[in-house]
Amino acid sequence: MCRRLPTKYGHALLGDGAACPGAAELIAQLHGGGSAPLAYGLLCALGKADETARPLPPLVAEAVAAIRQNYMALYGVEELSEQLGVTKSHLVRTFKQEIGVSPGKYLTNVRIEAVKALLLSDEYNLEMIAGMTGFSGANYLCRVFKREVGVSPAAWRAAAAPLPAVPKLPPRSAEMFV
């Protein structure tokens, strides 16, 4: 089912990625295997919506790309505006007009999504995750995560953890009841 997605909607979703940042990553994950039909339907709907979407202005597309590629080391909107060679106020105004949120909020959202991905593994503690995602420390990460997601990182990790596998019982056979 998902193998048809790039063929049918690839031009809209994959293009240069400017109109729908991250769509190529989602398609690659879905194409990789085992996705639910609901996710396929959602991406198809997004593809149709994206066909009519106008491309982002170059400044906003560059800002989105810079945030997604460098969120872990990006200090803030001031640094981003310097990298792009525009004033902070111009970047914030243009970005918010096109995306609907400020570049600072977008940066926070990208970081939170990265935190969620890292929380799925028990390999990293919160201090390590904070350092890997651009937060100044575990306390600040916890504060921002709870504000944005509504629960603490520990609660989110516990809720997102896969349930332990239930051991399979051997099949009942007629000999057992003789």
C-alpha positions as CSV (number, residue, x, y, z in Angstrom):
1,M,0.0,0.0,0.0
2,C,2.7,2.5,1.0
3,R,4.8,1.6,-2.0
4,R,2.3,3.4,-4.2
5,L,2.5,6.6,-2.1
6,P,5.8,8.0,-3.7
7,T,4.5,7.1,-7.2
8,K,1.1,8.8,-6.7
9,Y,2.0,11.7,-4.4
10,G,5.8,11.8,-4.6
11,H,5.8,15.0,-6.7
12,A,3.8,16.9,-4.1
13,L,5.4,15.5,-1.0
14,L,9.0,14.9,-2.0
15,G,9.6,17.8,-4.4
16,D,12.1,20.0,-2.8
17,G,10.4,19.6,0.6
18,A,9.9,23.3,1.0
19,A,6.1,23.2,1.2
20,C,5.9,20.3,3.6
21,P,9.1,20.0,5.6
22,G,9.8,16.5,7.0
23,A,7.4,14.8,4.6
24,A,10.2,13.0,2.8
25,E,11.4,11.6,6.1
26,L,7.8,10.4,7.0
27,I,7.4,8.8,3.6
28,A,10.8,7.0,3.9
29,Q,9.7,5.6,7.3
30,L,6.3,4.5,6.0
31,H,7.9,3.0,2.9
32,G,10.4,1.2,5.1
33,G,7.7,-1.1,6.4
34,G,4.8,-2.0,8.7
35,S,2.8,1.2,8.6
36,A,-0.9,1.4,9.4
37,P,-3.5,2.2,6.7
38,L,-4.5,5.2,8.8
39,A,-1.1,6.7,8.4
40,Y,-1.2,6.1,4.7
41,G,-4.6,7.8,4.4
42,L,-3.3,10.7,6.4
43,L,-0.3,11.2,4.2
44,C,-2.5,10.9,1.1
45,A,-4.7,13.7,2.4
46,L,-1.6,15.8,3.2
47,G,-0.4,15.1,-0.3
48,K,-3.6,16.4,-1.8
49,A,-3.5,19.5,0.4
50,D,0.2,20.0,-0.5
51,E,-0.6,20.0,-4.2
52,T,-2.5,23.2,-3.8
53,A,-0.1,24.8,-1.3
54,R,2.2,27.5,-2.6
55,P,5.9,27.1,-2.1
56,L,7.5,28.8,0.9
57,P,9.5,32.0,0.2
58,P,13.2,31.3,0.0
59,L,14.0,33.0,3.3
60,V,11.4,30.8,5.2
61,A,12.5,27.6,3.4
62,E,16.1,28.3,4.3
63,A,15.1,29.0,7.9
64,V,13.1,25.8,8.1
65,A,16.0,23.8,6.6
66,A,18.6,25.5,8.9
67,I,16.4,24.7,12.0
68,R,15.8,21.1,11.0
69,Q,19.5,20.5,10.2
70,N,21.0,22.3,13.1
71,Y,18.5,22.4,15.9
72,M,20.9,20.8,18.4
73,A,23.5,23.5,18.1
74,L,21.3,26.5,17.2
75,Y,21.3,29.0,20.1
76,G,18.2,30.9,19.1
77,V,16.5,33.1,16.6
78,E,19.2,35.8,16.8
79,E,21.8,33.3,15.6
80,L,19.5,32.0,12.9
81,S,18.8,35.5,11.6
82,E,22.6,36.2,11.5
83,Q,23.2,33.0,9.5
84,L,20.5,34.0,7.0
85,G,21.7,37.6,6.8
86,V,18.5,39.3,7.8
87,T,17.2,41.1,10.9
88,K,15.6,39.1,13.6
89,S,12.3,41.1,13.3
90,H,12.1,40.5,9.5
91,L,12.7,36.8,10.0
92,V,10.2,36.5,12.8
93,R,7.5,38.4,10.8
94,T,8.0,36.6,7.5
95,F,8.3,33.1,9.2
96,K,5.2,33.6,11.3
97,Q,3.2,34.9,8.3
98,E,4.1,31.8,6.3
99,I,4.3,29.0,8.8
100,G,1.9,30.3,11.5
101,V,4.3,30.1,14.4
102,S,7.5,32.0,15.2
103,P,10.9,30.6,14.3
104,G,11.6,30.2,18.1
105,K,8.4,28.1,18.6
106,Y,9.2,26.1,15.5
107,L,12.7,25.4,16.8
108,T,11.2,24.3,20.1
109,N,8.8,22.0,18.3
110,V,11.6,20.4,16.3
111,R,13.6,19.9,19.5
112,I,10.6,18.4,21.3
113,E,10.1,15.9,18.5
114,A,13.8,14.9,18.7
115,V,13.5,14.5,22.5
116,K,10.5,12.2,22.0
117,A,12.5,10.1,19.5
118,L,15.3,9.8,22.0
119,L,13.0,9.0,24.9
120,L,11.9,5.9,23.1
121,S,15.2,4.4,24.0
122,D,16.4,3.8,27.6
123,E,19.9,4.3,26.4
124,Y,20.0,8.0,27.2
125,N,19.2,9.9,30.4
126,L,17.6,13.3,30.4
127,E,20.9,15.2,30.8
128,M,22.3,13.5,27.7
129,I,19.1,14.0,25.8
130,A,19.1,17.7,26.7
131,G,22.7,18.1,25.4
132,M,21.8,16.2,22.2
133,T,18.8,18.3,21.4
134,G,20.0,21.9,22.1
135,F,18.5,22.3,25.6
136,S,20.8,23.9,28.2
137,G,20.1,21.2,30.8
138,A,17.7,18.5,32.0
139,N,15.7,20.9,34.2
140,Y,15.1,23.3,31.4
141,L,14.2,20.4,29.1
142,C,11.7,19.0,31.6
143,R,10.1,22.5,32.0
144,V,9.7,23.0,28.3
145,F,8.6,19.5,27.6
146,K,5.9,19.6,30.2
147,R,4.7,23.0,28.9
148,E,4.6,21.8,25.3
149,V,3.5,18.2,25.7
150,G,1.5,18.4,28.9
151,V,3.4,15.6,30.7
152,S,6.9,15.2,32.0
153,P,9.5,13.4,29.8
154,A,9.5,10.5,32.3
155,A,5.7,10.1,32.1
156,W,5.8,10.4,28.3
157,R,8.6,7.8,28.1
158,A,6.6,5.4,30.4
159,A,3.4,5.9,28.3
160,A,5.3,5.4,25.0
161,A,7.2,2.3,26.1
162,P,6.0,-0.8,24.4
163,L,4.1,-3.2,26.6
164,P,6.1,-6.2,27.7
165,A,5.5,-9.3,25.6
166,V,3.0,-11.7,27.0
167,P,4.5,-15.2,26.9
168,K,2.7,-17.6,24.6
169,L,1.2,-20.6,26.2
170,P,1.6,-23.9,24.4
171,P,-1.5,-24.9,22.4
172,R,-3.9,-27.2,24.2
173,S,-3.8,-30.7,23.0
174,A,-6.1,-33.6,23.6
175,E,-3.5,-35.4,25.5
176,M,-3.6,-32.8,28.3
177,F,-7.1,-33.7,29.2
178,V,-6.8,-37.5,29.3
